[in-house]
Amino acid sequence: MDDRDRHEKGMKIRREVLGSAHVDRASQTATDFTAPFQDLITRYAWGEVWSRPGLSATLVVSSHSP
């Protein structure tokens, strides 16, 4: 899987878990300083870690709930 695939998977999972409004707002308000961090988190936390076989969006949501 390359970085583009990771990013696409990550965006899909981010939207499922956080909602499109939140993801769009985070993307639109990213600065030159925060954009690389957003990209890194999307690719590796969401696209690599949370897209592993056996994990579901339900599990991801549960792990982010208070």
N, CA, C and O atoms as a Tripos MOL2 file, in Angstrom:
@<TRIPOS>MOLECULE
protein
  264   263    66     0     0
PROTEIN
NO_CHARGES

@<TRIPOS>ATOM
      1 N           0.8510   -1.1700    0.0000 N.3       1 MET1
      2 CA          0.0000    0.0000    0.0000 C.3       1 MET1
      3 C           0.8980    1.2340    0.0000 C.2       1 MET1
      4 O           1.8500    1.3050    0.7760 O.2       1 MET1
      5 N           0.6070    2.1920   -0.8500 N.am      2 ASP2
      6 CA          1.4100    3.4090   -0.8790 C.3       2 ASP2
      7 C           0.7140    4.5140   -0.0730 C.2       2 ASP2
      8 O          -0.3870    4.3180    0.4410 O.2       2 ASP2
      9 N           1.3680    5.6710    0.0270 N.am      3 ASP3
     10 CA          0.8290    6.7630    0.8310 C.3       3 ASP3
     11 C          -0.5240    7.2590    0.3320 C.2       3 ASP3
     12 O          -1.3760    7.6580    1.1260 O.2       3 ASP3
     13 N          -0.7180    7.2320   -0.9750 N.am      4 ARG4
     14 CA         -2.0030    7.6760   -1.5220 C.3       4 ARG4
     15 C          -3.1270    6.7470   -1.0680 C.2       4 ARG4
     16 O          -4.1970    7.2070   -0.6700 O.2       4 ARG4
     17 N          -2.8790    5.4360   -1.1280 N.am      5 ASP5
     18 CA         -3.8710    4.4550   -0.6640 C.3       5 ASP5
     19 C          -4.1510    4.6270    0.8200 C.2       5 ASP5
     20 O          -5.3060    4.5930    1.2440 O.2       5 ASP5
     21 N          -3.0930    4.8130    1.6160 N.am      6 ARG6
     22 CA         -3.2590    5.0170    3.0550 C.3       6 ARG6
     23 C          -4.1130    6.2510    3.3210 C.2       6 ARG6
     24 O          -4.9940    6.2310    4.1800 O.2       6 ARG6
     25 N          -3.8480    7.3220    2.5810 N.am      7 HIS7
     26 CA         -4.5880    8.5700    2.7850 C.3       7 HIS7
     27 C          -6.0690    8.3700    2.4380 C.2       7 HIS7
     28 O          -6.9440    8.8140    3.1820 O.2       7 HIS7
     29 N          -6.3470    7.7150    1.3280 N.am      8 GLU8
     30 CA         -7.7400    7.4720    0.9330 C.3       8 GLU8
     31 C          -8.4670    6.6200    1.9680 C.2       8 GLU8
     32 O          -9.5960    6.9300    2.3490 O.2       8 GLU8
     33 N          -7.8210    5.5480    2.4240 N.am      9 LYS9
     34 CA         -8.4260    4.7010    3.4630 C.3       9 LYS9
     35 C          -8.6290    5.4990    4.7440 C.2       9 LYS9
     36 O          -9.6680    5.4000    5.3970 O.2       9 LYS9
     37 N          -7.6290    6.2830    5.0880 N.am     10 GLY10
     38 CA         -7.7110    7.0880    6.3030 C.3      10 GLY10
     39 C          -8.8400    8.0950    6.2660 C.2      10 GLY10
     40 O          -9.5510    8.2660    7.2560 O.2      10 GLY10
     41 N          -9.0160    8.7670    5.1350 N.am     11 MET11
     42 CA        -10.1050    9.7430    5.0110 C.3      11 MET11
     43 C         -11.4610    9.0540    5.1170 C.2      11 MET11
     44 O         -12.3850    9.5890    5.7300 O.2      11 MET11
     45 N         -11.5810    7.8870    4.5310 N.am     12 LYS12
     46 CA        -12.8440    7.1460    4.5970 C.3      12 LYS12
     47 C         -13.1850    6.8120    6.0520 C.2      12 LYS12
     48 O         -14.3170    7.0170    6.4890 O.2      12 LYS12
     49 N         -12.2170    6.3040    6.7890 N.am     13 ILE13
     50 CA        -12.4520    5.9300    8.1820 C.3      13 ILE13
     51 C         -12.6800    7.1670    9.0460 C.2      13 ILE13
     52 O         -13.5620    7.1640    9.9050 O.2      13 ILE13
     53 N         -11.9030    8.2170    8.8320 N.am     14 ARG14
     54 CA        -12.1150    9.4740    9.5800 C.3      14 ARG14
     55 C         -13.5370    9.9700    9.3990 C.2      14 ARG14
     56 O         -14.1910   10.3650   10.3640 O.2      14 ARG14
     57 N         -14.0180    9.9500    8.1580 N.am     15 ARG15
     58 CA        -15.3840   10.4200    7.8970 C.3      15 ARG15
     59 C         -16.4240    9.5320    8.5770 C.2      15 ARG15
     60 O         -17.4130   10.0360    9.1100 O.2      15 ARG15
     61 N         -16.2090    8.2150    8.5620 N.am     16 GLU16
     62 CA        -17.1450    7.2940    9.2040 C.3      16 GLU16
     63 C         -17.2050    7.5390   10.7100 C.2      16 GLU16
     64 O         -18.2780    7.4920   11.3120 O.2      16 GLU16
     65 N         -16.0560    7.7970   11.3070 N.am     17 VAL17
     66 CA        -15.9800    7.9250   12.7620 C.3      17 VAL17
     67 C         -16.3160    9.3390   13.2380 C.2      17 VAL17
     68 O         -17.1010    9.5090   14.1710 O.2      17 VAL17
     69 N         -15.7290   10.3450   12.6050 N.am     18 LEU18
     70 CA        -15.8550   11.7170   13.0730 C.3      18 LEU18
     71 C         -16.9350   12.5230   12.3580 C.2      18 LEU18
     72 O         -17.3670   13.5630   12.8550 O.2      18 LEU18
     73 N         -17.3710   12.0480   11.1970 N.am     19 GLY19
     74 CA        -18.3570   12.7700   10.4010 C.3      19 GLY19
     75 C         -17.6870   13.6820    9.3950 C.2      19 GLY19
     76 O         -16.6250   14.2470    9.6550 O.2      19 GLY19
     77 N         -18.3200   13.8180    8.2480 N.am     20 SER20
     78 CA        -17.7440   14.6280    7.1690 C.3      20 SER20
     79 C         -17.5940   16.0880    7.5500 C.2      20 SER20
     80 O         -16.6230   16.7290    7.1500 O.2      20 SER20
     81 N         -18.5370   16.6300    8.3180 N.am     21 ALA21
     82 CA        -18.4520   18.0450    8.6920 C.3      21 ALA21
     83 C         -17.1700   18.3220    9.4790 C.2      21 ALA21
     84 O         -16.4820   19.3100    9.2240 O.2      21 ALA21
     85 N         -16.8580   17.4610   10.4210 N.am     22 HIS22
     86 CA        -15.6410   17.6400   11.2210 C.3      22 HIS22
     87 C         -14.3890   17.5170   10.3500 C.2      22 HIS22
     88 O         -13.4820   18.3450   10.4360 O.2      22 HIS22
     89 N         -14.3490   16.4820    9.5150 N.am     23 VAL23
     90 CA        -13.1750   16.2490    8.6700 C.3      23 VAL23
     91 C         -13.0100   17.4040    7.6780 C.2      23 VAL23
     92 O         -11.8940   17.8740    7.4570 O.2      23 VAL23
     93 N         -14.1070   17.8590    7.0820 N.am     24 ASP24
     94 CA        -14.0290   18.9820    6.1420 C.3      24 ASP24
     95 C         -13.5350   20.2450    6.8400 C.2      24 ASP24
     96 O         -12.7080   20.9760    6.2970 O.2      24 ASP24
     97 N         -14.0480   20.5000    8.0500 N.am     25 ARG25
     98 CA        -13.6370   21.6830    8.8030 C.3      25 ARG25
     99 C         -12.1400   21.6080    9.1390 C.2      25 ARG25
    100 O         -11.4200   22.5960    8.9990 O.2      25 ARG25
    101 N         -11.6830   20.4430    9.5770 N.am     26 ALA26
    102 CA        -10.2610   20.2830    9.9070 C.3      26 ALA26
    103 C          -9.3880   20.4830    8.6700 C.2      26 ALA26
    104 O          -8.3220   21.0950    8.7450 O.2      26 ALA26
    105 N          -9.8450   19.9680    7.5450 N.am     27 SER27
    106 CA         -9.0840   20.1080    6.3010 C.3      27 SER27
    107 C          -9.0550   21.5600    5.8310 C.2      27 SER27
    108 O          -8.0200   22.0580    5.3880 O.2      27 SER27
    109 N         -10.1950   22.2300    5.9320 N.am     28 GLN28
    110 CA        -10.3000   23.6100    5.4480 C.3      28 GLN28
    111 C          -9.5530   24.6070    6.3240 C.2      28 GLN28
    112 O          -9.1250   25.6570    5.8440 O.2      28 GLN28
    113 N          -9.3930   24.2850    7.6000 N.am     29 THR29
    114 CA         -8.7140   25.2140    8.5020 C.3      29 THR29
    115 C          -7.2440   24.8610    8.7240 C.2      29 THR29
    116 O          -6.5600   25.5090    9.5160 O.2      29 THR29
    117 N          -6.7670   23.8500    8.0350 N.am     30 ALA30
    118 CA         -5.3560   23.4780    8.1690 C.3      30 ALA30
    119 C          -4.4700   24.6210    7.6760 C.2      30 ALA30
    120 O          -4.7780   25.2880    6.6880 O.2      30 ALA30
    121 N          -3.3820   24.8250    8.3770 N.am     31 THR31
    122 CA         -2.4190   25.8620    8.0030 C.3      31 THR31
    123 C          -1.1790   25.1890    7.4050 C.2      31 THR31
    124 O          -1.0850   23.9630    7.3650 O.2      31 THR31
    125 N          -0.2500   25.9960    6.9490 N.am     32 ASP32
    126 CA          1.0080   25.4310    6.4400 C.3      32 ASP32
    127 C           1.7150   24.6220    7.5250 C.2      32 ASP32
    128 O           2.4290   23.6640    7.2300 O.2      32 ASP32
    129 N           1.5090   25.0170    8.7840 N.am     33 PHE33
    130 CA          2.1260   24.3090    9.8960 C.3      33 PHE33
    131 C           1.3870   23.0100   10.2310 C.2      33 PHE33
    132 O           2.0260   21.9900   10.4930 O.2      33 PHE33
    133 N           0.0460   23.0350   10.2260 N.am     34 THR34
    134 CA         -0.7310   21.8630   10.6670 C.3      34 THR34
    135 C          -1.0580   20.8790    9.5520 C.2      34 THR34
    136 O          -1.3570   19.7200    9.8380 O.2      34 THR34
    137 N          -1.0110   21.2940    8.3070 N.am     35 ALA35
    138 CA         -1.3670   20.4050    7.1870 C.3      35 ALA35
    139 C          -0.5090   19.1360    7.1290 C.2      35 ALA35
    140 O          -1.0580   18.0550    6.9210 O.2      35 ALA35
    141 N           0.8070   19.2230    7.3020 N.am     36 PRO36
    142 CA          1.6000   17.9840    7.2870 C.3      36 PRO36
    143 C           1.2180   17.0310    8.4250 C.2      36 PRO36
    144 O           1.2420   15.8120    8.2510 O.2      36 PRO36
    145 N           0.8660   17.5870    9.5890 N.am     37 PHE37
    146 CA          0.4380   16.7580   10.7050 C.3      37 PHE37
    147 C          -0.8980   16.0800   10.3880 C.2      37 PHE37
    148 O          -1.0670   14.8900   10.6560 O.2      37 PHE37
    149 N          -1.8390   16.8250    9.8220 N.am     38 GLN38
    150 CA         -3.1220   16.2450    9.4040 C.3      38 GLN38
    151 C          -2.8930   15.0940    8.4280 C.2      38 GLN38
    152 O          -3.5200   14.0410    8.5440 O.2      38 GLN38
    153 N          -2.0030   15.2960    7.4790 N.am     39 ASP39
    154 CA         -1.6970   14.2630    6.4900 C.3      39 ASP39
    155 C          -1.0950   13.0270    7.1570 C.2      39 ASP39
    156 O          -1.4940   11.9020    6.8560 O.2      39 ASP39
    157 N          -0.1360   13.2320    8.0620 N.am     40 LEU40
    158 CA          0.4990   12.1270    8.7710 C.3      40 LEU40
    159 C          -0.5220   11.3270    9.5720 C.2      40 LEU40
    160 O          -0.5410   10.0980    9.4970 O.2      40 LEU40
    161 N          -1.3620   12.0030   10.3300 N.am     41 ILE41
    162 CA         -2.3820   11.3310   11.1450 C.3      41 ILE41
    163 C          -3.3600   10.5780   10.2520 C.2      41 ILE41
    164 O          -3.7340    9.4450   10.5530 O.2      41 ILE41
    165 N          -3.7750   11.2060    9.1570 N.am     42 THR42
    166 CA         -4.7250   10.5510    8.2420 C.3      42 THR42
    167 C          -4.1200    9.2890    7.6480 C.2      42 THR42
    168 O          -4.7770    8.2480    7.6030 O.2      42 THR42
    169 N          -2.8780    9.3710    7.1920 N.am     43 ARG43
    170 CA         -2.2440    8.2110    6.5530 C.3      43 ARG43
    171 C          -1.9200    7.0980    7.5340 C.2      43 ARG43
    172 O          -2.2230    5.9340    7.2740 O.2      43 ARG43
    173 N          -1.3150    7.4390    8.6470 N.am     44 TYR44
    174 CA         -0.8040    6.3850    9.5180 C.3      44 TYR44
    175 C          -1.7380    5.9950   10.6530 C.2      44 TYR44
    176 O          -1.9180    4.8020   10.9000 O.2      44 TYR44
    177 N          -2.3360    6.9440   11.3500 N.am     45 ALA45
    178 CA         -3.2510    6.5590   12.4320 C.3      45 ALA45
    179 C          -4.5440    5.9930   11.8540 C.2      45 ALA45
    180 O          -4.9660    4.8940   12.2130 O.2      45 ALA45
    181 N          -5.1640    6.7490   10.9600 N.am     46 TRP46
    182 CA         -6.4440    6.3060   10.3880 C.3      46 TRP46
    183 C          -6.2470    5.3070    9.2580 C.2      46 TRP46
    184 O          -6.9290    4.2820    9.2290 O.2      46 TRP46
    185 N          -5.3460    5.5670    8.3370 N.am     47 GLY47
    186 CA         -5.1990    4.7270    7.1490 C.3      47 GLY47
    187 C          -4.4230    3.4430    7.3390 C.2      47 GLY47
    188 O          -4.6670    2.4600    6.6390 O.2      47 GLY47
    189 N          -3.4930    3.4370    8.2770 N.am     48 GLU48
    190 CA         -2.6760    2.2430    8.5000 C.3      48 GLU48
    191 C          -3.1680    1.4670    9.7230 C.2      48 GLU48
    192 O          -3.4660    0.2770    9.6250 O.2      48 GLU48
    193 N          -3.2510    2.1290   10.8560 N.am     49 VAL49
    194 CA         -3.6100    1.4410   12.1050 C.3      49 VAL49
    195 C          -5.0760    1.0300   12.1220 C.2      49 VAL49
    196 O          -5.3870   -0.1420   12.3370 O.2      49 VAL49
    197 N          -5.9810    1.9810   11.8970 N.am     50 TRP50
    198 CA         -7.4060    1.6830   12.0370 C.3      50 TRP50
    199 C          -8.0090    0.9670   10.8390 C.2      50 TRP50
    200 O          -9.1810    0.5970   10.8870 O.2      50 TRP50
    201 N          -7.2620    0.7600    9.7780 N.am     51 SER51
    202 CA         -7.7980    0.0090    8.6290 C.3      51 SER51
    203 C          -7.3380   -1.4500    8.6270 C.2      51 SER51
    204 O          -7.5690   -2.1720    7.6580 O.2      51 SER51
    205 N          -6.6870   -1.8830    9.7090 N.am     52 ARG52
    206 CA         -6.2170   -3.2700    9.7850 C.3      52 ARG52
    207 C          -7.3980   -4.2400    9.7260 C.2      52 ARG52
    208 O          -8.4910   -3.9250   10.1970 O.2      52 ARG52
    209 N          -7.1750   -5.4060    9.1540 N.am     53 PRO53
    210 CA         -8.2220   -6.4320    9.1200 C.3      53 PRO53
    211 C          -8.6910   -6.7640   10.5400 C.2      53 PRO53
    212 O          -7.8870   -6.8830   11.4640 O.2      53 PRO53
    213 N          -9.9950   -6.9070   10.6890 N.am     54 GLY54
    214 CA        -10.5700   -7.2620   11.9790 C.3      54 GLY54
    215 C         -11.0290   -6.0780   12.8020 C.2      54 GLY54
    216 O         -11.7390   -6.2590   13.7920 O.2      54 GLY54
    217 N         -10.6400   -4.8590   12.4170 N.am     55 LEU55
    218 CA        -11.0980   -3.6780   13.1340 C.3      55 LEU55
    219 C         -12.2710   -3.0650   12.3730 C.2      55 LEU55
    220 O         -12.2840   -3.0490   11.1420 O.2      55 LEU55
    221 N         -13.2350   -2.5720   13.1060 N.am     56 SER56
    222 CA        -14.4040   -1.9610   12.4760 C.3      56 SER56
    223 C         -14.5530   -0.5190   12.9490 C.2      56 SER56
    224 O         -13.9660   -0.1200   13.9540 O.2      56 SER56
    225 N         -15.3400    0.2500   12.2160 N.am     57 ALA57
    226 CA        -15.6050    1.6270   12.6140 C.3      57 ALA57
    227 C         -16.2520    1.6660   13.9930 C.2      57 ALA57
    228 O         -16.0420    2.6200   14.7430 O.2      57 ALA57
    229 N         -17.0320    0.6500   14.3400 N.am     58 THR58
    230 CA        -17.6650    0.5800   15.6570 C.3      58 THR58
    231 C         -16.5990    0.5240   16.7480 C.2      58 THR58
    232 O         -16.7210    1.1980   17.7710 O.2      58 THR58
    233 N         -15.5700   -0.2660   16.5360 N.am     59 LEU59
    234 CA        -14.4830   -0.3670   17.4970 C.3      59 LEU59
    235 C         -13.7550    0.9600   17.6070 C.2      59 LEU59
    236 O         -13.4060    1.3870   18.7080 O.2      59 LEU59
    237 N         -13.5260    1.6070   16.4950 N.am     60 VAL60
    238 CA        -12.8300    2.8840   16.4870 C.3      60 VAL60
    239 C         -13.6460    3.9040   17.2620 C.2      60 VAL60
    240 O         -13.0980    4.6410   18.0810 O.2      60 VAL60
    241 N         -14.9440    3.9560   17.0140 N.am     61 VAL61
    242 CA        -15.8150    4.8920   17.7190 C.3      61 VAL61
    243 C         -15.8010    4.6000   19.2130 C.2      61 VAL61
    244 O         -15.7030    5.5220   20.0230 O.2      61 VAL61
    245 N         -15.8960    3.3430   19.5810 N.am     62 SER62
    246 CA        -15.8890    2.9540   20.9900 C.3      62 SER62
    247 C         -14.6160    3.3850   21.6900 C.2      62 SER62
    248 O         -14.6530    3.7880   22.8520 O.2      62 SER62
    249 N         -13.4980    3.3070   21.0020 N.am     63 SER63
    250 CA        -12.2300    3.6720   21.6270 C.3      63 SER63
    251 C         -12.0960    5.1840   21.7840 C.2      63 SER63
    252 O         -11.2590    5.6420   22.5620 O.2      63 SER63
    253 N         -12.9070    5.9780   21.0600 N.am     64 HIS64
    254 CA        -12.8580    7.4330   21.1560 C.3      64 HIS64
    255 C         -13.9470    8.0000   22.0380 C.2      64 HIS64
    256 O         -13.9970    9.2150   22.2320 O.2      64 HIS64
    257 N         -14.8180    7.1720   22.5790 N.am     65 SER65
    258 CA        -15.9170    7.6390   23.4230 C.3      65 SER65
    259 C         -15.4280    7.8590   24.8480 C.2      65 SER65
    260 O         -14.5510    7.1350   25.3180 O.2      65 SER65
    261 N         -15.9890    8.8560   25.5430 N.am     66 PRO66
    262 CA        -15.5690    9.1000   26.9260 C.3      66 PRO66
    263 C         -16.0060    7.9910   27.8570 C.2      66 PRO66
    264 O         -15.7300    8.0460   29.0550 O.2      66 PRO66
@<TRIPOS>BOND
     1     1     2 1
     2     2     3 1
     3     3     4 2
     4     3     5 am
     5     5     6 1
     6     6     7 1
     7     7     8 2
     8     7     9 am
     9     9    10 1
    10    10    11 1
    11    11    12 2
    12    11    13 am
    13    13    14 1
    14    14    15 1
    15    15    16 2
    16    15    17 am
    17    17    18 1
    18    18    19 1
    19    19    20 2
    20    19    21 am
    21    21    22 1
    22    22    23 1
    23    23    24 2
    24    23    25 am
    25    25    26 1
    26    26    27 1
    27    27    28 2
    28    27    29 am
    29    29    30 1
    30    30    31 1
    31    31    32 2
    32    31    33 am
    33    33    34 1
    34    34    35 1
    35    35    36 2
    36    35    37 am
    37    37    38 1
    38    38    39 1
    39    39    40 2
    40    39    41 am
    41    41    42 1
    42    42    43 1
    43    43    44 2
    44    43    45 am
    45    45    46 1
    46    46    47 1
    47    47    48 2
    48    47    49 am
    49    49    50 1
    50    50    51 1
    51    51    52 2
    52    51    53 am
    53    53    54 1
    54    54    55 1
    55    55    56 2
    56    55    57 am
    57    57    58 1
    58    58    59 1
    59    59    60 2
    60    59    61 am
    61    61    62 1
    62    62    63 1
    63    63    64 2
    64    63    65 am
    65    65    66 1
    66    66    67 1
    67    67    68 2
    68    67    69 am
    69    69    70 1
    70    70    71 1
    71    71    72 2
    72    71    73 am
    73    73    74 1
    74    74    75 1
    75    75    76 2
    76    75    77 am
    77    77    78 1
    78    78    79 1
    79    79    80 2
    80    79    81 am
    81    81    82 1
    82    82    83 1
    83    83    84 2
    84    83    85 am
    85    85    86 1
    86    86    87 1
    87    87    88 2
    88    87    89 am
    89    89    90 1
    90    90    91 1
    91    91    92 2
    92    91    93 am
    93    93    94 1
    94    94    95 1
    95    95    96 2
    96    95    97 am
    97    97    98 1
    98    98    99 1
    99    99   100 2
   100    99   101 am
   101   101   102 1
   102   102   103 1
   103   103   104 2
   104   103   105 am
   105   105   106 1
   106   106   107 1
   107   107   108 2
   108   107   109 am
   109   109   110 1
   110   110   111 1
   111   111   112 2
   112   111   113 am
   113   113   114 1
   114   114   115 1
   115   115   116 2
   116   115   117 am
   117   117   118 1
   118   118   119 1
   119   119   120 2
   120   119   121 am
   121   121   122 1
   122   122   123 1
   123   123   124 2
   124   123   125 am
   125   125   126 1
   126   126   127 1
   127   127   128 2
   128   127   129 am
   129   129   130 1
   130   130   131 1
   131   131   132 2
   132   131   133 am
   133   133   134 1
   134   134   135 1
   135   135   136 2
   136   135   137 am
   137   137   138 1
   138   138   139 1
   139   139   140 2
   140   139   141 am
   141   141   142 1
   142   142   143 1
   143   143   144 2
   144   143   145 am
   145   145   146 1
   146   146   147 1
   147   147   148 2
   148   147   149 am
   149   149   150 1
   150   150   151 1
   151   151   152 2
   152   151   153 am
   153   153   154 1
   154   154   155 1
   155   155   156 2
   156   155   157 am
   157   157   158 1
   158   158   159 1
   159   159   160 2
   160   159   161 am
   161   161   162 1
   162   162   163 1
   163   163   164 2
   164   163   165 am
   165   165   166 1
   166   166   167 1
   167   167   168 2
   168   167   169 am
   169   169   170 1
   170   170   171 1
   171   171   172 2
   172   171   173 am
   173   173   174 1
   174   174   175 1
   175   175   176 2
   176   175   177 am
   177   177   178 1
   178   178   179 1
   179   179   180 2
   180   179   181 am
   181   181   182 1
   182   182   183 1
   183   183   184 2
   184   183   185 am
   185   185   186 1
   186   186   187 1
   187   187   188 2
   188   187   189 am
   189   189   190 1
   190   190   191 1
   191   191   192 2
   192   191   193 am
   193   193   194 1
   194   194   195 1
   195   195   196 2
   196   195   197 am
   197   197   198 1
   198   198   199 1
   199   199   200 2
   200   199   201 am
   201   201   202 1
   202   202   203 1
   203   203   204 2
   204   203   205 am
   205   205   206 1
   206   206   207 1
   207   207   208 2
   208   207   209 am
   209   209   210 1
   210   210   211 1
   211   211   212 2
   212   211   213 am
   213   213   214 1
   214   214   215 1
   215   215   216 2
   216   215   217 am
   217   217   218 1
   218   218   219 1
   219   219   220 2
   220   219   221 am
   221   221   222 1
   222   222   223 1
   223   223   224 2
   224   223   225 am
   225   225   226 1
   226   226   227 1
   227   227   228 2
   228   227   229 am
   229   229   230 1
   230   230   231 1
   231   231   232 2
   232   231   233 am
   233   233   234 1
   234   234   235 1
   235   235   236 2
   236   235   237 am
   237   237   238 1
   238   238   239 1
   239   239   240 2
   240   239   241 am
   241   241   242 1
   242   242   243 1
   243   243   244 2
   244   243   245 am
   245   245   246 1
   246   246   247 1
   247   247   248 2
   248   247   249 am
   249   249   250 1
   250   250   251 1
   251   251   252 2
   252   251   253 am
   253   253   254 1
   254   254   255 1
   255   255   256 2
   256   255   257 am
   257   257   258 1
   258   258   259 1
   259   259   260 2
   260   259   261 am
   261   261   262 1
   262   262   263 1
   263   263   264 2
@<TRIPOS>SUBSTRUCTURE
     1 MET1         2 RESIDUE 1 A MET
     2 ASP2         6 RESIDUE 1 A ASP
     3 ASP3        10 RESIDUE 1 A ASP
     4 ARG4        14 RESIDUE 1 A ARG
     5 ASP5        18 RESIDUE 1 A ASP
     6 ARG6        22 RESIDUE 1 A ARG
     7 HIS7        26 RESIDUE 1 A HIS
     8 GLU8        30 RESIDUE 1 A GLU
     9 LYS9        34 RESIDUE 1 A LYS
    10 GLY10       38 RESIDUE 1 A GLY
    11 MET11       42 RESIDUE 1 A MET
    12 LYS12       46 RESIDUE 1 A LYS
    13 ILE13       50 RESIDUE 1 A ILE
    14 ARG14       54 RESIDUE 1 A ARG
    15 ARG15       58 RESIDUE 1 A ARG
    16 GLU16       62 RESIDUE 1 A GLU
    17 VAL17       66 RESIDUE 1 A VAL
    18 LEU18       70 RESIDUE 1 A LEU
    19 GLY19       74 RESIDUE 1 A GLY
    20 SER20       78 RESIDUE 1 A SER
    21 ALA21       82 RESIDUE 1 A ALA
    22 HIS22       86 RESIDUE 1 A HIS
    23 VAL23       90 RESIDUE 1 A VAL
    24 ASP24       94 RESIDUE 1 A ASP
    25 ARG25       98 RESIDUE 1 A ARG
    26 ALA26      102 RESIDUE 1 A ALA
    27 SER27      106 RESIDUE 1 A SER
    28 GLN28      110 RESIDUE 1 A GLN
    29 THR29      114 RESIDUE 1 A THR
    30 ALA30      118 RESIDUE 1 A ALA
    31 THR31      122 RESIDUE 1 A THR
    32 ASP32      126 RESIDUE 1 A ASP
    33 PHE33      130 RESIDUE 1 A PHE
    34 THR34      134 RESIDUE 1 A THR
    35 ALA35      138 RESIDUE 1 A ALA
    36 PRO36      142 RESIDUE 1 A PRO
    37 PHE37      146 RESIDUE 1 A PHE
    38 GLN38      150 RESIDUE 1 A GLN
    39 ASP39      154 RESIDUE 1 A ASP
    40 LEU40      158 RESIDUE 1 A LEU
    41 ILE41      162 RESIDUE 1 A ILE
    42 THR42      166 RESIDUE 1 A THR
    43 ARG43      170 RESIDUE 1 A ARG
    44 TYR44      174 RESIDUE 1 A TYR
    45 ALA45      178 RESIDUE 1 A ALA
    46 TRP46      182 RESIDUE 1 A TRP
    47 GLY47      186 RESIDUE 1 A GLY
    48 GLU48      190 RESIDUE 1 A GLU
    49 VAL49      194 RESIDUE 1 A VAL
    50 TRP50      198 RESIDUE 1 A TRP
    51 SER51      202 RESIDUE 1 A SER
    52 ARG52      206 RESIDUE 1 A ARG
    53 PRO53      210 RESIDUE 1 A PRO
    54 GLY54      214 RESIDUE 1 A GLY
    55 LEU55      218 RESIDUE 1 A LEU
    56 SER56      222 RESIDUE 1 A SER
    57 ALA57      226 RESIDUE 1 A ALA
    58 THR58      230 RESIDUE 1 A THR
    59 LEU59      234 RESIDUE 1 A LEU
    60 VAL60      238 RESIDUE 1 A VAL
    61 VAL61      242 RESIDUE 1 A VAL
    62 SER62      246 RESIDUE 1 A SER
    63 SER63      250 RESIDUE 1 A SER
    64 HIS64      254 RESIDUE 1 A HIS
    65 SER65      258 RESIDUE 1 A SER
    66 PRO66      262 RESIDUE 1 A PRO
